[in-house]
Amino acid sequence: MKKVYYGLLSFFFVGLVSCTKDEPQSSLEGRIDVKVSTDQTLLGEASRSGEEKTIPDINDFGLTIESLDGKVFNSWESFADFSPISVAVGTYTVTASYGDAEAEGFDAVSYLGSTNVEVRSAETSEASVTCVINKAKVSIAYTDEFKSYFNSYSAYVSSSKGNKVTYSADEVRGAYFVPGDLGVYLEVTRQGVSKKVTLNPKNFTAEEKHEYRLTMDVDAATASLKIIFNDNPSSEQNVEINISDEALNADPPVFTPYGFTSGNTLEVLEGAAFTEKLEAYLNAPAGLAKCELVTNSASLKEQGWPESVDLMNLTTEQSQKMTALGLQTKGLGVNHDKIALIDFQQLVPNLTCTSENNEVHTFTLRATDALTKVSEELKLVIETRNNGFAVELPETVPYASTSVTFTLTLEGDVSKVKFYYDLSDTGVYQPFDAEKVQITRDNTKHTVTLTYPESLTDTEHDVKLKAEFGVKVIEKSFKIEDPELTLSLKNGDADVWATKAYLQVEASAKSRASRTISSSTVEIQYKEGEEWKEWPNQSYNEETGLFLLTKMGEGATETEGVSYTLRAVYKRGGELTYTCSNELSFATELKSQIPNSDFEEWYTDTDKYLLKSWYLYYPYLKGDDAHWWATNNARAQAWTVYPVEVTTCPAVIYTYDTPSGNGKAAEIHTSGSGGEYASTSNVMYPESAFAGSLFIGTYSWSDKAEHQTLGHAFASRPSALSFWYKYKPYKTDAFKVIVELKNGETSIAKGEFTPNAYSNEDSEYKNGVVTLNYTNSLLKATIISVQFLSTVKTSFTSDDLQKNGTLTLTDCADSWNAHFGSFLKIDDVELIYE
């Protein structure tokens, strides 16, 4: 291995110069130093006289230092500019290079090398980079037998990049090629036998860091040409072809152009349809072996078109791409013979300009037959005249616009432009329907109006527009201006009720001076299908600055509210303008009801102590763990010493006496005994009396105390509670109904119903309504509490109670002795939403 060392590119200072600007500045830094060497050896290499090797100068190498994620930390065009550098602790890739890696030719040698280096704190880490030749080297030599057989000769090598490097008869240098497919061509003349003949005796794939020495030899006795690789007579790469006088004089492949002249430029308009014939007819009397197409086109390269291919040996990917872009061929497939056709007509519309200038596209065809004879090159040169395709969008459009109008520049058929949109940065473009595109044509400047399927209201995202003309694509975007009016819920969801909503309308800062908000200047509209209509029940409160919309929520149920989309529209002189707010969507609160509000669901049970049994009533179905209603029966039936009827009588039961005469109702009476007092049929303790209670919540009795929680989770805000009642006061009495809505522990609404005290028993059911007074409208409801009390009294005397009276326990006992006061029957509880 031949290595040339260029030494450490560092500087060692003595004494005073111990710290420089590149010294590590903290414990989180270290330094990188670089040592570079070149390895000039090539696989298959051997020296040939006449060729001198040149070692690149150190100053011509470039250097790059990258972090592991590929980000360039620093780079130098010349090593002369490099000195050890301080970097953060970590791993880096150091790359050194020389020459143009894409160039091909005799002076196109290039080197490349890289290595990783681990940088440690406060240390200098050395990166040792060995650069190797990253190309293939090809040289051509001729034996004396070859030279005596042909009176003139030369060679050239064509590469997969479309380059052609010519070797004169006395050329001893090797040329450098980017790794890939290479074709070897000979141009020879045999005096008195043949004219100048081009042969393509060998094609091969060249690898980097390899040398290929091709020796051209002739065996005159057998009239054969031999190509020997790297002086190895047994190499598998070697070839032998027939160069008899008959073979040399055979007709080579011939291209015949139709619709163009080889080498002459054909001008076309970018993107325009091309209807003329544009074909290359190929005839190879000896049979086709290869048909090479070299393309020089910036736009096709961008679209994935290969630069150099054998049309008879395309990959599936190449075939699909070239066919998709319009190239058609016949006779070049598996069953090829002597004749073929290459048709460029449908390719022409896909030849675009990659800049504002016109663009030239060159297609070079060269064919090789079974005798390795090569055709003359056929060149199709097409200059695409730039059609000026451009789109000039406005920077912004007004809020709630339904269309955008802009200028489109195009020399060509503007009706073939396709338009697409992306409204909310979804990444997916949708096409405009044809009826949504209006174009006013005017020479090459056209006015386009595109109508969107919905109003443009998303101010958070740009509106993206894509225009396509053939394969040329323009993507641009514009913004939506903030609305001059803003419609919002000032207090969020709390402003939306079951039947009403409070809306805030504000003018934008730029229009505030000319926009006043009132019922005469602003109208609230709702969307019905695709039509906007005025909300018929709206008012404006100047004190709160809010619009109130009422009579909403028609059709709402216990499980689903009603959805609305609203906007505010400015009025001038009582007439609507096109100044609209943003669209505001919400759903009204549910018109929820309380479960078992008709009190049809009950179950009874029994309890027993020694020989005494009694009855238990529950206002829900057995096993219903999610029930809402509860009673204070546990207090009424809390006995001591031994249970008797007066100490085990429930205060709340059901009755079949209902407003409709069907089903059940709740019956609540004032209990004259409870709380573990030792009452008997003959002994009554008035201080043990209490109001019977049916309520939403939970209840238990223990340690001679009641444990009660009021309320259940609830998210709607009714205006009132309606119920039906029948009251039987003991002497003179009144009952009480209490309803409350809370948000957590905060009361937001409350209402009570207490009739004036009276002494006559109701003969039929009456309707009662508890109106809810909202003291906090800024909070949503989370809890509802409803409580029915049989009396308003909280302390009792013997005059307030019937001692040892008789009552009926529905479906359990026709007669039961108890101490009791007033009786209250309740049915058909309903929440009202107005």
C-alpha angles and dihedrals in degrees: 000000000000111000128175115200120208095188135232112323093216138107125231115203126192130216114337098022097070098124126047136174088267095055113117108273098200144013088265093064138075136169136255122214122182134217116187130195131172126224105204097178120118127199109254092019124158129160122257123196118254097033120106121197118227121206112215117242116253091235091061094062120097127214134208129184116198135178118238092263090062098255113141109239095184141334138197128201090207134028087226087074095050129097129160109294134208116236138168116274111273145080122308137182116228116199128187123190143174132195133000109310091203099047122103128198145075094302096037099102113145135180133207134180138157141177139179121245129194112219116207130194116284092351134113111233119200120220110203109199123188113197119206132189104269096198140067120256120215125188130176129209133176129217121226089250089058092047093050093047094055123042093203131022145155137163141216135192122216120202136208087252089065095252124138122207116191123212113202119214092263097040111129099167123101121235124220123232136186107251110271143080117338130189121206116212130186125199108199140167125199108200115237091006111060145003121240108310128192116213130188100199099160142031122177144159114254122210129206119263090024131117120210115196110190118197117196112212135170131208102203092189092063096027091234134143116219126196112198121196119219094341090293111133091193098049114133088224093064118109136193124200138180114260099169118147088256092053094046091050094047114113112265122224112286131205119209115195123214119196096011144048119238111260095006118116119246113202120212135169114253112258095001121134113259115211102168123101112265109175143140115214115204126201120182110175092190092050131268121279103161140004113192124197118192114190128196106187126128094200095049090047089055088053093053099262111153118246096219128013143156103239088208093056107040123156116236090253093050092048093050093047096048093045091048090054093052110267114138126188136182130192096020098096132096093295095051120154129161107315131059140165130212114195119196099172098104092042094064098078089055094058102103136175117251093199138029090273132079114273133217122217119193125196116188119193124196126170133199124201132209090272089055090247112149129218125231111269117265114207124199108192118188124181113200113211107219110249091206092235105185140145124213109195125187114252092235142006126208118269115272092018114157096201145029127216122202145153120264119193117207138145098207143044104333092188088073093063111108122208130206135180140204111193105184106025093265092149090235120103120214122204122242113240113244093248089056092061120081120180127186108198123215116165104287096337113079132182113223126192118190120192117208124217090239140020116282104244107136101107092172094071135045117243107243122212128190125193121191128193109175106308093336113103131188121191120189139150142207135198132243114234118236110262118263086225125042121203116198148147102255093202098031120234091349088077092063117080132173095268105013144035135202114220132192120212119192132179117231118252094255093050100035093099092057099033121075119184118226141118089269095052103036131050124193113220133188128210118242109182104312094332127093117218135181114259101242098213111051135130137174126228110206091194096057095026090227135125116227119211115193137183091046127143099051106165094023116143138193090272104034136039126205118266122222136184112203139178138180120236125197118233126204118194089351091302123113118247129200091254104115134172127229117286115261121201129190143141125237122244117273118264090233123184131201114261116249090013089149090055095229094133116081139134132196133207139173136238129195141196117188104310098345123091128183138179133256125204125199124185094222140053120282111269094020101136092172095059121144105202127075138171138207091238090123089068093046091052097043102119133177134211094001132354119250130171096265091053096044101046113122117232095211124047137143128262136195091224100106137158091251096038090242133095127358140312133190120259119200125181135182107258117226093194135039146099093085096297113156095241122163134183088270099037124062127179108203090194089066092059121107142165116278109239136202111184148149109264140047133301140189137164123218139143089017090297135100121236110204135171120188124211145028133229110282132161107191132084114221122189097224147350121238125198141162121236143178116195131199106187120201102235100318119348147131135213130223136221119194124191124181136173121202140185101213104308094339117101112224102171138011139176138174136197118202119157121212109274114267138172106211120092115243111249093201140015120281130200119244128189127198109203114209117226110205113213095173118037095169095076131068120231119257101166136036125197126191123176131180116198122191093217141015090223118108098181128039145202128197088264090065094058142060107232117221094347126165126245138165124250102209114244090352113062130005091203129027128166117230145147107244147154132198125359124220124189118197131187144158101024110192134179113226122216114196 
